[in-house]
């Protein structure tokens, strides 16, 4: 387990440095293409609820997906992280005004907003958009090392799309028994099926 963690730290550091060098102009073009690929996917079209993230630190900007989903009448929720137990809950938002700085300096929805309930809301078609530093073609990821999504998926596993720039898809990502893969990965070039 220690070797896997050490290898992940090395991969994360190397790719975060590479990602930081991408210009904002190139990033904006790629982000638009990735969002278009998500919006044209069947899994998005049939989803009633979209679980998103608020982009930071050079992550793919998926906020256009939020706007498009709301325009179509879909419900949209974003995560709030609890540092104590490294878990997260998703809360429904209605605009970009529904956020505040939360754990790790991330933009999170207000705690007072209604929360996504996996037991009740999980009966509907739910799609989770998952950020990462890198993905492999089987859908395994290296994020920031907190394990939040793995814990969430351990309780409830909706349909999932990982998002990353094409150059950050690697041949293989080291993973342990608690690491959970996404169903498909979306890049600016298209969507790849996991496993």
DOBAMAR-798193 format. One record per residue (C-alpha): x, y, z. Coordinates in steps of 0.1 Angstrom, whole numbers, plus 5000, padded with zeros to 4 digits. Example, Ala and Ser with C-alpha at 12.3 -4.5 7.8 and 13.67 -1.06 7.14 Angstrom:
BEGIN
@px 5123	py 4955	pz 5078
@px 5137	py 4989	pz 5071
END
This chain:
BEGIN
@px 5000	py 5000	pz 5000
@px 5029	py 5024	pz 5008
@px 5044	py 5018	pz 4974
@px 5011	py 5026	pz 4956
@px 5008	py 5058	pz 4976
@px 5043	py 5068	pz 4969
@px 5040	py 5062	pz 4932
@px 5007	py 5082	pz 4931
@px 5024	py 5111	pz 4948
@px 5052	py 5111	pz 4922
@px 5027	py 5109	pz 4893
@px 5005	py 5136	pz 4908
@px 5034	py 5160	pz 4913
@px 5047	py 5155	pz 4878
@px 5014	py 5160	pz 4861
@px 5003	py 5190	pz 4882
@px 5035	py 5207	pz 4871
@px 5027	py 5199	pz 4835
@px 4991	py 5211	pz 4838
@px 5001	py 5244	pz 4854
@px 5021	py 5252	pz 4822
@px 4990	py 5250	pz 4799
@px 4980	py 5285	pz 4788
@px 4945	py 5299	pz 4797
@px 4937	py 5302	pz 4760
@px 4945	py 5265	pz 4753
@px 4927	py 5255	pz 4785
@px 4895	py 5274	pz 4775
@px 4894	py 5257	pz 4740
@px 4899	py 5223	pz 4755
@px 4873	py 5229	pz 4783
@px 4847	py 5239	pz 4758
@px 4853	py 5207	pz 4737
@px 4851	py 5185	pz 4768
@px 4819	py 5201	pz 4779
@px 4804	py 5196	pz 4744
@px 4814	py 5159	pz 4745
@px 4797	py 5155	pz 4779
@px 4766	py 5173	pz 4767
@px 4763	py 5152	pz 4736
@px 4767	py 5119	pz 4755
@px 4737	py 5096	pz 4760
@px 4745	py 5092	pz 4797
@px 4741	py 5130	pz 4801
@px 4709	py 5132	pz 4780
@px 4692	py 5106	pz 4801
@px 4704	py 5119	pz 4835
@px 4679	py 5137	pz 4858
@px 4705	py 5147	pz 4883
@px 4740	py 5159	pz 4876
@px 4767	py 5158	pz 4904
@px 4794	py 5183	pz 4894
@px 4824	py 5200	pz 4909
@px 4836	py 5236	pz 4910
@px 4869	py 5238	pz 4891
@px 4901	py 5250	pz 4908
@px 4938	py 5247	pz 4902
@px 4936	py 5242	pz 4865
@px 4909	py 5216	pz 4866
@px 4886	py 5213	pz 4836
@px 4859	py 5240	pz 4838
@px 4826	py 5221	pz 4837
@px 4805	py 5250	pz 4848
@px 4789	py 5253	pz 4812
@px 4775	py 5218	pz 4819
@px 4758	py 5232	pz 4850
@px 4742	py 5260	pz 4829
@px 4731	py 5237	pz 4802
@px 4717	py 5211	pz 4826
@px 4697	py 5238	pz 4845
@px 4683	py 5251	pz 4812
@px 4671	py 5216	pz 4804
@px 4654	py 5213	pz 4838
@px 4679	py 5189	pz 4853
@px 4688	py 5191	pz 4890
@px 4725	py 5200	pz 4897
@px 4744	py 5194	pz 4929
@px 4780	py 5202	pz 4940
@px 4800	py 5187	pz 4969
@px 4808	py 5199	pz 5004
@px 4838	py 5182	pz 5019
@px 4841	py 5173	pz 5056
@px 4878	py 5172	pz 5065
@px 4872	py 5153	pz 5098
@px 4862	py 5121	pz 5081
@px 4871	py 5129	pz 5045
@px 4836	py 5125	pz 5033
@px 4815	py 5147	pz 5011
@px 4778	py 5155	pz 5006
@px 4763	py 5170	pz 4975
@px 4740	py 5200	pz 4977
@px 4716	py 5213	pz 4950
@px 4723	py 5247	pz 4936
@px 4703	py 5271	pz 4914
@px 4731	py 5295	pz 4904
@px 4768	py 5304	pz 4908
@px 4757	py 5326	pz 4937
@px 4750	py 5296	pz 4958
@px 4787	py 5290	pz 4968
@px 4811	py 5300	pz 4995
@px 4848	py 5291	pz 5003
@px 4849	py 5258	pz 5021
@px 4874	py 5231	pz 5029
@px 4908	py 5234	pz 5013
@px 4897	py 5268	pz 4999
@px 4873	py 5252	pz 4974
@px 4841	py 5268	pz 4963
@px 4813	py 5248	pz 4979
@px 4775	py 5251	pz 4980
@px 4760	py 5266	pz 5011
@px 4754	py 5240	pz 5038
@px 4718	py 5252	pz 5041
@px 4709	py 5241	pz 5006
@px 4690	py 5209	pz 5001
@px 4713	py 5179	pz 4999
@px 4714	py 5150	pz 4975
@px 4701	py 5119	pz 4992
@px 4715	py 5087	pz 4976
@px 4686	py 5066	pz 4991
@px 4658	py 5088	pz 4978
@px 4674	py 5106	pz 4948
@px 4695	py 5076	pz 4938
@px 4664	py 5060	pz 4923
@px 4665	py 5086	pz 4895
@px 4691	py 5087	pz 4867
@px 4722	py 5103	pz 4883
@px 4754	py 5113	pz 4866
@px 4786	py 5123	pz 4885
@px 4813	py 5143	pz 4867
@px 4846	py 5135	pz 4884
@px 4878	py 5156	pz 4882
@px 4913	py 5142	pz 4884
@px 4950	py 5150	pz 4878
@px 4953	py 5119	pz 4855
@px 4932	py 5090	pz 4844
@px 4940	py 5057	pz 4827
@px 4920	py 5040	pz 4800
@px 4903	py 5018	pz 4826
@px 4889	py 5048	pz 4843
@px 4912	py 5047	pz 4874
@px 4923	py 5081	pz 4885
@px 4948	py 5101	pz 4906
@px 4931	py 5130	pz 4923
@px 4945	py 5152	pz 4950
@px 4949	py 5123	pz 4975
@px 4920	py 5128	pz 4998
@px 4900	py 5098	pz 4987
@px 4867	py 5118	pz 4988
@px 4852	py 5104	pz 4956
@px 4863	py 5068	pz 4965
@px 4845	py 5071	pz 4998
@px 4814	py 5086	pz 4981
@px 4813	py 5058	pz 4955
@px 4817	py 5033	pz 4982
@px 4783	py 5043	pz 4995
@px 4766	py 5052	pz 4962
@px 4779	py 5046	pz 4927
@px 4760	py 5066	pz 4900
@px 4769	py 5067	pz 4863
@px 4802	py 5086	pz 4861
@px 4823	py 5105	pz 4836
@px 4859	py 5114	pz 4844
@px 4872	py 5146	pz 4829
@px 4908	py 5153	pz 4820
@px 4928	py 5167	pz 4791
@px 4939	py 5141	pz 4765
@px 4976	py 5144	pz 4774
@px 4968	py 5134	pz 4810
@px 4955	py 5100	pz 4801
@px 4983	py 5075	pz 4810
@px 4987	py 5038	pz 4802
@px 4981	py 5027	pz 4838
@px 4974	py 5043	pz 4872
@px 4984	py 5024	pz 4903
@px 4953	py 5016	pz 4923
@px 4944	py 4997	pz 4955
@px 4913	py 4978	pz 4965
@px 4895	py 5010	pz 4977
@px 4901	py 5029	pz 4944
@px 4870	py 5030	pz 4923
@px 4870	py 5037	pz 4885
@px 4847	py 5059	pz 4865
@px 4825	py 5045	pz 4837
@px 4839	py 5067	pz 4809
@px 4865	py 5094	pz 4805
@px 4859	py 5126	pz 4786
@px 4887	py 5146	pz 4770
@px 4888	py 5173	pz 4743
@px 4891	py 5145	pz 4717
@px 4861	py 5124	pz 4727
@px 4848	py 5099	pz 4753
@px 4866	py 5067	pz 4762
@px 4848	py 5037	pz 4778
@px 4865	py 5025	pz 4810
@px 4874	py 4988	pz 4816
END
